[in-house]
Amino acid sequence: MKKKSFVLILLFISFSTSVWAFSCPSLMQKIDKAFASANINENRLETIEFLREKGEHFHTSGDHKASEVTLNAAIDLL
């Protein structure tokens, strides 16, 4: 029983740390919140929206590093 509990705890820890390894969802949320309050010209807004969509696509496909780079570029334009 102890061995089984130990294995389950290790599995839980390994899965929970992988969930927090990348910050893609929080970056997307940060961009979404900034849209509501930012005064951005039309060209820059289109670029930010494009980068946000690409970042979400990378995140969905599992390329979290590319997602973070793309989403951070969008944040830099805000």
KAHUZI-V58242 format. One record per pair of residues at least 24 apart in sequence whose C-alpha atoms are under 7 Angstrom apart, sorted by the first residue. I is the first residue (numbers start at 1). J is the second residue. Records with the same first field share a line. If there is no record, write none. Layout:
I=J, J
This chain:
22=64
24=59, 64, 67, 68
27=71
28=52, 71
31=75
48=74, 77
